[in-house]
Amino acid sequence: MSIMSSKPIAPGTKCEVSFELPVGGKVLPVTAAVKVLYCSFSGPDGFKIGTAFGDLDEDSRDAVHGFAE
């Protein structure tokens, strides 16, 4: 997953992110552990942060799969 940040986050940093996904007419919350893979300056918008998911709980995993279908 890629996110934008006003501040840089070093590759290798472990973080927790929370967001909502529209799935089947509902909005489902997701909380996920992620690891930063890259951080690149994107101009006035800040920094583009590339992340990889760690383990997701069952509800979050179902929400992500439902969104991706």
Z-matrix of the N, CA and C atoms (Angstrom, degrees):
N
C 1 1.427
C 2 1.522 1 107.06
N 3 1.321 2 115.68 1 143.54
C 4 1.455 3 121.46 2 177.34
C 5 1.527 4 108.51 3 -112.77
N 6 1.321 5 116.20 4 135.72
C 7 1.459 6 121.69 5 177.81
C 8 1.522 7 109.07 6 -131.11
N 9 1.318 8 116.51 7 163.35
C 10 1.466 9 121.79 8 175.49
C 11 1.521 10 108.56 9 -106.60
N 12 1.324 11 116.12 10 144.19
C 13 1.461 12 122.21 11 179.81
C 14 1.524 13 109.18 12 -139.45
N 15 1.307 14 116.07 13 144.90
C 16 1.463 15 119.40 14 177.07
C 17 1.533 16 111.12 15 -75.49
N 18 1.345 17 116.74 16 -17.49
C 19 1.462 18 121.78 17 -179.99
C 20 1.524 19 109.33 18 -124.81
N 21 1.333 20 117.41 19 150.38
C 22 1.466 21 119.23 20 178.20
C 23 1.532 22 110.85 21 -70.44
N 24 1.322 23 115.62 22 149.95
C 25 1.458 24 122.37 23 174.45
C 26 1.525 25 106.24 24 -127.92
N 27 1.304 26 116.86 25 124.06
C 28 1.467 27 121.78 26 -173.28
C 29 1.528 28 112.17 27 -67.47
N 30 1.345 29 116.93 28 139.47
C 31 1.467 30 120.05 29 173.35
C 32 1.534 31 110.31 30 -54.72
N 33 1.318 32 115.23 31 141.86
C 34 1.460 33 121.02 32 -178.00
C 35 1.516 34 113.23 33 95.77
N 36 1.341 35 116.92 34 -16.10
C 37 1.466 36 120.86 35 179.48
C 38 1.524 37 109.61 36 -67.54
N 39 1.323 38 116.01 37 136.47
C 40 1.463 39 121.24 38 175.70
C 41 1.524 40 108.07 39 -101.18
N 42 1.327 41 115.80 40 131.85
C 43 1.459 42 122.44 41 -176.34
C 44 1.522 43 109.69 42 -135.41
N 45 1.319 44 115.32 43 170.04
C 46 1.457 45 120.91 44 170.36
C 47 1.513 46 107.55 45 -121.17
N 48 1.323 47 117.04 46 132.52
C 49 1.461 48 121.94 47 178.93
C 50 1.522 49 109.05 48 -120.64
N 51 1.324 50 115.26 49 149.32
C 52 1.460 51 121.96 50 175.17
C 53 1.512 52 108.25 51 -129.01
N 54 1.333 53 116.18 52 137.80
C 55 1.458 54 121.31 53 178.93
C 56 1.519 55 108.43 54 -157.80
N 57 1.313 56 115.99 55 173.18
C 58 1.456 57 121.38 56 179.06
C 59 1.524 58 109.52 57 -120.30
N 60 1.338 59 115.98 58 145.46
C 61 1.457 60 121.71 59 178.96
C 62 1.527 61 110.13 60 -125.52
N 63 1.341 62 116.49 61 136.36
C 64 1.465 63 118.92 62 174.04
C 65 1.536 64 109.47 63 -80.83
N 66 1.336 65 116.04 64 119.79
C 67 1.466 66 121.18 65 -178.53
C 68 1.525 67 108.50 66 -138.23
N 69 1.321 68 116.45 67 119.19
C 70 1.456 69 120.85 68 175.29
C 71 1.513 70 114.69 69 56.67
N 72 1.320 71 117.43 70 40.21
C 73 1.456 72 121.33 71 179.07
C 74 1.519 73 114.68 72 80.01
N 75 1.325 74 117.36 73 3.34
C 76 1.464 75 122.40 74 177.66
C 77 1.523 76 108.99 75 -118.45
N 78 1.321 77 115.88 76 161.97
C 79 1.460 78 121.13 77 172.86
C 80 1.525 79 106.53 78 -110.89
N 81 1.335 80 115.58 79 117.04
C 82 1.458 81 120.79 80 -175.62
C 83 1.526 82 111.32 81 -108.19
N 84 1.333 83 117.38 82 133.02
C 85 1.470 84 120.61 83 178.28
C 86 1.528 85 111.00 84 -77.69
N 87 1.316 86 115.32 85 145.21
C 88 1.464 87 121.69 86 176.65
C 89 1.525 88 107.89 87 -132.90
N 90 1.316 89 115.94 88 131.97
C 91 1.468 90 121.35 89 171.10
C 92 1.518 91 106.13 90 -123.54
N 93 1.333 92 116.22 91 128.79
C 94 1.461 93 119.53 92 -173.43
C 95 1.521 94 111.60 93 -140.93
N 96 1.325 95 114.70 94 140.89
C 97 1.457 96 120.76 95 168.43
C 98 1.521 97 106.69 96 -79.41
N 99 1.328 98 116.95 97 133.67
C 100 1.456 99 121.19 98 177.74
C 101 1.525 100 110.05 99 -133.02
N 102 1.319 101 114.94 100 158.56
C 103 1.462 102 121.84 101 174.14
C 104 1.516 103 107.28 102 -119.61
N 105 1.331 104 116.76 103 131.82
C 106 1.463 105 121.64 104 179.94
C 107 1.528 106 108.81 105 -73.91
N 108 1.340 107 114.97 106 126.58
C 109 1.466 108 120.94 107 179.02
C 110 1.521 109 111.86 108 -98.10
N 111 1.343 110 116.80 109 -36.83
C 112 1.463 111 120.31 110 178.68
C 113 1.517 112 109.74 111 -153.10
N 114 1.311 113 115.26 112 160.84
C 115 1.458 114 123.05 113 177.16
C 116 1.521 115 106.81 114 -142.46
N 117 1.339 116 116.31 115 120.98
C 118 1.462 117 118.60 116 179.66
C 119 1.523 118 110.15 117 -132.88
N 120 1.321 119 115.16 118 139.66
C 121 1.458 120 121.49 119 179.38
C 122 1.521 121 109.27 120 -67.81
N 123 1.333 122 116.08 121 132.06
C 124 1.469 123 120.65 122 -178.58
C 125 1.519 124 112.30 123 -120.41
N 126 1.316 125 117.30 124 27.69
C 127 1.459 126 120.85 125 177.56
C 128 1.516 127 112.23 126 80.63
N 129 1.332 128 116.89 127 -146.67
C 130 1.464 129 121.21 128 -174.04
C 131 1.534 130 113.69 129 -60.67
N 132 1.327 131 117.38 130 -21.16
C 133 1.466 132 120.69 131 179.61
C 134 1.525 133 112.68 132 -76.94
N 135 1.310 134 118.20 133 -11.78
C 136 1.460 135 121.75 134 178.99
C 137 1.516 136 112.19 135 107.27
N 138 1.314 137 115.90 136 -135.33
C 139 1.457 138 122.23 137 -173.28
C 140 1.525 139 110.19 138 -119.29
N 141 1.324 140 115.56 139 136.43
C 142 1.457 141 121.04 140 174.72
C 143 1.526 142 106.54 141 -91.00
N 144 1.326 143 115.51 142 123.54
C 145 1.454 144 122.06 143 -176.22
C 146 1.525 145 108.55 144 -112.74
N 147 1.313 146 117.28 145 119.05
C 148 1.459 147 121.82 146 176.95
C 149 1.512 148 109.31 147 -94.22
N 150 1.329 149 116.66 148 130.52
C 151 1.458 150 120.66 149 -177.02
C 152 1.520 151 111.35 150 -129.50
N 153 1.310 152 115.46 151 162.46
C 154 1.462 153 122.94 152 172.53
C 155 1.517 154 107.50 153 -124.61
N 156 1.344 155 115.68 154 137.61
C 157 1.453 156 120.21 155 178.00
C 158 1.518 157 110.94 156 -68.09
N 159 1.321 158 115.45 157 144.49
C 160 1.460 159 122.22 158 167.17
C 161 1.520 160 106.62 159 -93.28
N 162 1.310 161 116.86 160 -147.64
C 163 1.458 162 120.77 161 178.16
C 164 1.522 163 110.19 162 -71.67
N 165 1.335 164 115.94 163 135.37
C 166 1.459 165 122.37 164 176.10
C 167 1.524 166 108.70 165 -109.41
N 168 1.340 167 115.82 166 144.36
C 169 1.461 168 117.18 167 172.74
C 170 1.531 169 108.40 168 -70.04
N 171 1.310 170 116.82 169 166.78
C 172 1.465 171 120.95 170 -172.78
C 173 1.527 172 112.50 171 -59.28
N 174 1.334 173 118.31 172 -43.73
C 175 1.468 174 120.75 173 -179.66
C 176 1.519 175 111.82 174 -63.64
N 177 1.334 176 116.68 175 -42.79
C 178 1.467 177 120.23 176 179.41
C 179 1.519 178 110.90 177 -66.39
N 180 1.325 179 116.91 178 -41.18
C 181 1.467 180 121.05 179 178.74
C 182 1.533 181 110.43 180 -61.98
N 183 1.340 182 116.80 181 -43.15
C 184 1.463 183 120.51 182 178.27
C 185 1.526 184 111.19 183 -63.04
N 186 1.337 185 117.51 184 -39.95
C 187 1.466 186 121.32 185 179.53
C 188 1.521 187 110.67 186 -64.08
N 189 1.333 188 117.75 187 -44.74
C 190 1.469 189 121.31 188 179.86
C 191 1.527 190 110.01 189 -64.47
N 192 1.324 191 118.18 190 -44.15
C 193 1.463 192 120.52 191 178.70
C 194 1.524 193 111.10 192 -64.09
N 195 1.332 194 117.17 193 -41.07
C 196 1.460 195 120.52 194 178.79
C 197 1.518 196 112.41 195 -63.77
N 198 1.311 197 116.71 196 -38.02
C 199 1.464 198 121.60 197 178.06
C 200 1.522 199 111.18 198 -68.10
N 201 1.327 200 117.36 199 -38.01
C 202 1.464 201 121.89 200 -176.30
C 203 1.527 202 113.15 201 -76.13
N 204 1.316 203 118.03 202 -16.21
C 205 1.471 204 119.98 203 -178.43
C 206 1.487 205 112.65 204 -73.62
